[in-house]
Amino acid sequence: MNVHGGADVRMTAGSIRDARFALRSAHYDAALQLLEGCEDWEPATAEDGVVLKAETLGRRDPLAALEYLIGTDDVFTTDAGRFARDVEAGRLYASVRDFPSAKARFEAARALASTVRDGPATMAFHDLRMSWFRRECNPDAPEISVALGHSDASIAAAVYTIRAWMHASNGDYRAQVVDLKRSLACEPHGDDPIDVYTAAVTLHALARVSFETADEEGILAAQQSLALLAWTPDGFVHARSVRPRAMDVQRSPGVRAVRRLARHGASGSRLRCAHRSQRDLGTRRAR
């Protein structure tokens, strides 16, 4: 221990690294245990610890995460720390549909974006996410190319997934499948895995649209991704909806019927009738 009352910086930095890995792997209790007492760590690691703890809490209860983050405001003393705090607060406010508060936090973060690594790309990603919440479905939005340049592969994967939902809202299901497959194909950079939450939501969407459009390549991609994804109790909520589609879809009488329609030149309106419920999928799943 040091005079500040926090733990050794090297030890707490290791805890943050391991907690981030646990969060990305959907082991939320393990992440929270590693971050226990992070509010009292050295300033060099306390800011990162608090933001990561808020993100972890937010996977289960965004309101509780907001309450926690607001209550630890005095921890943040650096530009990088305040940027990360405001971005996370904005994301949590958006998750509970308090869009005015989300906008205010994002604008505060934007003023600091040029001072931190990936700042502009981070803001572009959240601008894109807010556009989706507002039902502004432009798959050619300029924010997309900026956000795809983020060094965090999980951000890039999430960008492809959001753009896929935008394609779906415009009725372009083939482009949706392409972007969902791109999302699942993203490779991690460094030690952090692709976020299981993002992958599970993407896999659910790919299995669903591929099933409903009889897209055999999409079905195969969903099956392959399902076999590779490491499910945990925290991530299993998505597995229950994915498995019936991704694993049993080939045997489904429904999909065989859709295939027959497609192969015999059924009209687009007949093939699209199964998709009416999908347009809101992304909004319900976006976090």
Helices and strands as residue ranges (DSSP letters): H 9-24, H 28-34, G 38-40, H 43-58, H 62-71, G 73-75, H 79-95, H 99-110, G 113-115, H 119-133, H 142-147, H 153-169, H 173-185, H 196-213, H 216-228, H 236-248, G 249-251, H 253-263, H 268-272, G 273-275, G 278-280, H 281-285
